Amino acid sequence: MAQLFRMARRDFTVVGRASRVHRPVIVEAGTFPVARWPNGRYCLPVGLFLAKKLLGGCRSAPNGGTLKTYACYMAPLVRYCYE
């Protein structure tokens, strides 16, 4: 079976939220796991879950860290939902 996520580029960033002075807060998210359905399309539900965890303070280590672990744990659910 193919892996259902791949790691984002090292220079990947996410716009987290607006600050009090109405400017976007940029969060560096290099090594963020990008979730995919088995057909290769982006998996929005898992992507939103991982993004929420990232913005909530969960960081990804150089090898993926906790976010990669979450993506691995969700892979069987993604495969089940796809079928």
mmCIF file of the C-alpha atoms, coordinates in Angstrom:
data_MODEL
# 
_entry.id   MODEL 
# 
loop_
_atom_site.group_PDB 
_atom_site.id 
_atom_site.type_symbol 
_atom_site.label_atom_id 
_atom_site.label_alt_id 
_atom_site.label_comp_id 
_atom_site.label_asym_id 
_atom_site.label_entity_id 
_atom_site.label_seq_id 
_atom_site.pdbx_PDB_ins_code 
_atom_site.Cartn_x 
_atom_site.Cartn_y 
_atom_site.Cartn_z 
_atom_site.occupancy 
_atom_site.B_iso_or_equiv 
_atom_site.pdbx_formal_charge 
_atom_site.auth_seq_id 
_atom_site.auth_comp_id 
_atom_site.auth_asym_id 
_atom_site.auth_atom_id 
_atom_site.pdbx_PDB_model_num 
ATOM 1  C CA . MET A 1 1  ? 0.000   0.000  0.000  1.00 0.00 ? 1  MET A CA 1 
ATOM 2  C CA . ALA A 1 2  ? 1.159   3.481  -0.793 1.00 0.00 ? 2  ALA A CA 1 
ATOM 3  C CA . GLN A 1 3  ? 1.763   6.045  1.902  1.00 0.00 ? 3  GLN A CA 1 
ATOM 4  C CA . LEU A 1 4  ? -1.155  8.486  2.142  1.00 0.00 ? 4  LEU A CA 1 
ATOM 5  C CA . PHE A 1 5  ? 0.845   11.581 2.970  1.00 0.00 ? 5  PHE A CA 1 
ATOM 6  C CA . ARG A 1 6  ? 4.052   13.258 2.018  1.00 0.00 ? 6  ARG A CA 1 
ATOM 7  C CA . MET A 1 7  ? 6.041   15.910 3.786  1.00 0.00 ? 7  MET A CA 1 
ATOM 8  C CA . ALA A 1 8  ? 5.721   19.508 2.609  1.00 0.00 ? 8  ALA A CA 1 
ATOM 9  C CA . ARG A 1 9  ? 8.718   21.483 1.407  1.00 0.00 ? 9  ARG A CA 1 
ATOM 10 C CA . ARG A 1 10 ? 11.030  22.979 4.001  1.00 0.00 ? 10 ARG A CA 1 
ATOM 11 C CA . ASP A 1 11 ? 9.915   26.523 3.123  1.00 0.00 ? 11 ASP A CA 1 
ATOM 12 C CA . PHE A 1 12 ? 6.178   25.745 3.560  1.00 0.00 ? 12 PHE A CA 1 
ATOM 13 C CA . THR A 1 13 ? 4.271   28.325 5.640  1.00 0.00 ? 13 THR A CA 1 
ATOM 14 C CA . VAL A 1 14 ? 0.692   28.571 6.878  1.00 0.00 ? 14 VAL A CA 1 
ATOM 15 C CA . VAL A 1 15 ? -1.313  31.712 7.597  1.00 0.00 ? 15 VAL A CA 1 
ATOM 16 C CA . GLY A 1 16 ? -2.456  31.074 11.135 1.00 0.00 ? 16 GLY A CA 1 
ATOM 17 C CA . ARG A 1 17 ? -4.779  33.890 12.092 1.00 0.00 ? 17 ARG A CA 1 
ATOM 18 C CA . ALA A 1 18 ? -5.017  37.653 12.166 1.00 0.00 ? 18 ALA A CA 1 
ATOM 19 C CA . SER A 1 19 ? -3.149  39.417 14.936 1.00 0.00 ? 19 SER A CA 1 
ATOM 20 C CA . ARG A 1 20 ? -4.621  42.199 17.050 1.00 0.00 ? 20 ARG A CA 1 
ATOM 21 C CA . VAL A 1 21 ? -3.404  44.757 14.531 1.00 0.00 ? 21 VAL A CA 1 
ATOM 22 C CA . HIS A 1 22 ? -5.152  42.851 11.704 1.00 0.00 ? 22 HIS A CA 1 
ATOM 23 C CA . ARG A 1 23 ? -2.032  41.405 10.161 1.00 0.00 ? 23 ARG A CA 1 
ATOM 24 C CA . PRO A 1 24 ? -1.709  37.732 9.312  1.00 0.00 ? 24 PRO A CA 1 
ATOM 25 C CA . VAL A 1 25 ? 0.384   35.572 11.605 1.00 0.00 ? 25 VAL A CA 1 
ATOM 26 C CA . ILE A 1 26 ? 2.600   33.285 9.540  1.00 0.00 ? 26 ILE A CA 1 
ATOM 27 C CA . VAL A 1 27 ? 3.515   29.886 10.981 1.00 0.00 ? 27 VAL A CA 1 
ATOM 28 C CA . GLU A 1 28 ? 6.487   28.030 9.534  1.00 0.00 ? 28 GLU A CA 1 
ATOM 29 C CA . ALA A 1 29 ? 5.358   24.510 8.712  1.00 0.00 ? 29 ALA A CA 1 
ATOM 30 C CA . GLY A 1 30 ? 8.301   22.829 7.026  1.00 0.00 ? 30 GLY A CA 1 
ATOM 31 C CA . THR A 1 31 ? 7.916   19.038 7.230  1.00 0.00 ? 31 THR A CA 1 
ATOM 32 C CA . PHE A 1 32 ? 4.123   19.387 7.559  1.00 0.00 ? 32 PHE A CA 1 
ATOM 33 C CA . PRO A 1 33 ? 2.449   16.141 6.413  1.00 0.00 ? 33 PRO A CA 1 
ATOM 34 C CA . VAL A 1 34 ? 0.205   16.722 3.390  1.00 0.00 ? 34 VAL A CA 1 
ATOM 35 C CA . ALA A 1 35 ? -2.552  14.086 3.468  1.00 0.00 ? 35 ALA A CA 1 
ATOM 36 C CA . ARG A 1 36 ? -3.813  12.379 0.306  1.00 0.00 ? 36 ARG A CA 1 
ATOM 37 C CA . TRP A 1 37 ? -6.698  10.090 -0.589 1.00 0.00 ? 37 TRP A CA 1 
ATOM 38 C CA . PRO A 1 38 ? -5.656  6.733  -2.112 1.00 0.00 ? 38 PRO A CA 1 
ATOM 39 C CA . ASN A 1 39 ? -6.342  8.195  -5.580 1.00 0.00 ? 39 ASN A CA 1 
ATOM 40 C CA . GLY A 1 40 ? -3.747  10.939 -4.957 1.00 0.00 ? 40 GLY A CA 1 
ATOM 41 C CA . ARG A 1 41 ? -6.091  13.900 -4.405 1.00 0.00 ? 41 ARG A CA 1 
ATOM 42 C CA . TYR A 1 42 ? -5.663  16.172 -1.386 1.00 0.00 ? 42 TYR A CA 1 
ATOM 43 C CA . CYS A 1 43 ? -7.572  14.919 1.679  1.00 0.00 ? 43 CYS A CA 1 
ATOM 44 C CA . LEU A 1 44 ? -9.237  18.035 3.070  1.00 0.00 ? 44 LEU A CA 1 
ATOM 45 C CA . PRO A 1 45 ? -10.645 16.560 6.339  1.00 0.00 ? 45 PRO A CA 1 
ATOM 46 C CA . VAL A 1 46 ? -7.264  15.218 7.464  1.00 0.00 ? 46 VAL A CA 1 
ATOM 47 C CA . GLY A 1 47 ? -5.508  18.357 6.212  1.00 0.00 ? 47 GLY A CA 1 
ATOM 48 C CA . LEU A 1 48 ? -7.804  20.562 8.278  1.00 0.00 ? 48 LEU A CA 1 
ATOM 49 C CA . PHE A 1 49 ? -7.306  18.374 11.355 1.00 0.00 ? 49 PHE A CA 1 
ATOM 50 C CA . LEU A 1 50 ? -3.519  18.530 11.016 1.00 0.00 ? 50 LEU A CA 1 
ATOM 51 C CA . ALA A 1 51 ? -3.610  22.291 10.377 1.00 0.00 ? 51 ALA A CA 1 
ATOM 52 C CA . LYS A 1 52 ? -5.694  22.803 13.523 1.00 0.00 ? 52 LYS A CA 1 
ATOM 53 C CA . LYS A 1 53 ? -3.157  20.791 15.517 1.00 0.00 ? 53 LYS A CA 1 
ATOM 54 C CA . LEU A 1 54 ? -0.307  22.817 14.011 1.00 0.00 ? 54 LEU A CA 1 
ATOM 55 C CA . LEU A 1 55 ? -1.951  26.139 14.864 1.00 0.00 ? 55 LEU A CA 1 
ATOM 56 C CA . GLY A 1 56 ? -2.810  24.827 18.336 1.00 0.00 ? 56 GLY A CA 1 
ATOM 57 C CA . GLY A 1 57 ? 0.871   24.487 19.143 1.00 0.00 ? 57 GLY A CA 1 
ATOM 58 C CA . CYS A 1 58 ? 1.727   21.012 17.906 1.00 0.00 ? 58 CYS A CA 1 
ATOM 59 C CA . ARG A 1 59 ? 5.030   21.270 16.071 1.00 0.00 ? 59 ARG A CA 1 
ATOM 60 C CA . SER A 1 60 ? 6.622   18.997 13.547 1.00 0.00 ? 60 SER A CA 1 
ATOM 61 C CA . ALA A 1 61 ? 10.203  17.920 14.135 1.00 0.00 ? 61 ALA A CA 1 
ATOM 62 C CA . PRO A 1 62 ? 12.649  17.604 11.230 1.00 0.00 ? 62 PRO A CA 1 
ATOM 63 C CA . ASN A 1 63 ? 11.406  14.047 10.660 1.00 0.00 ? 63 ASN A CA 1 
ATOM 64 C CA . GLY A 1 64 ? 7.705   14.972 10.966 1.00 0.00 ? 64 GLY A CA 1 
ATOM 65 C CA . GLY A 1 65 ? 7.213   14.628 14.721 1.00 0.00 ? 65 GLY A CA 1 
ATOM 66 C CA . THR A 1 66 ? 3.753   14.446 16.260 1.00 0.00 ? 66 THR A CA 1 
ATOM 67 C CA . LEU A 1 67 ? 1.950   15.648 13.132 1.00 0.00 ? 67 LEU A CA 1 
ATOM 68 C CA . LYS A 1 68 ? 3.488   12.829 11.091 1.00 0.00 ? 68 LYS A CA 1 
ATOM 69 C CA . THR A 1 69 ? 2.401   10.366 13.782 1.00 0.00 ? 69 THR A CA 1 
ATOM 70 C CA . TYR A 1 70 ? -1.171  11.694 13.586 1.00 0.00 ? 70 TYR A CA 1 
ATOM 71 C CA . ALA A 1 71 ? -1.110  11.335 9.803  1.00 0.00 ? 71 ALA A CA 1 
ATOM 72 C CA . CYS A 1 72 ? 0.099   7.723  10.123 1.00 0.00 ? 72 CYS A CA 1 
ATOM 73 C CA . TYR A 1 73 ? -2.624  6.900  12.643 1.00 0.00 ? 73 TYR A CA 1 
ATOM 74 C CA . MET A 1 74 ? -5.327  8.363  10.400 1.00 0.00 ? 74 MET A CA 1 
ATOM 75 C CA . ALA A 1 75 ? -4.241  6.482  7.253  1.00 0.00 ? 75 ALA A CA 1 
ATOM 76 C CA . PRO A 1 76 ? -6.386  3.374  7.933  1.00 0.00 ? 76 PRO A CA 1 
ATOM 77 C CA . LEU A 1 77 ? -9.437  5.585  8.499  1.00 0.00 ? 77 LEU A CA 1 
ATOM 78 C CA . VAL A 1 78 ? -8.774  7.435  5.238  1.00 0.00 ? 78 VAL A CA 1 
ATOM 79 C CA . ARG A 1 79 ? -8.493  4.137  3.348  1.00 0.00 ? 79 ARG A CA 1 
ATOM 80 C CA . TYR A 1 80 ? -11.730 2.887  4.949  1.00 0.00 ? 80 TYR A CA 1 
ATOM 81 C CA . CYS A 1 81 ? -13.621 6.083  4.095  1.00 0.00 ? 81 CYS A CA 1 
ATOM 82 C CA . TYR A 1 82 ? -12.326 5.985  0.528  1.00 0.00 ? 82 TYR A CA 1 
ATOM 83 C CA . GLU A 1 83 ? -13.720 2.504  -0.068 1.00 0.00 ? 83 GLU A CA 1 
# 
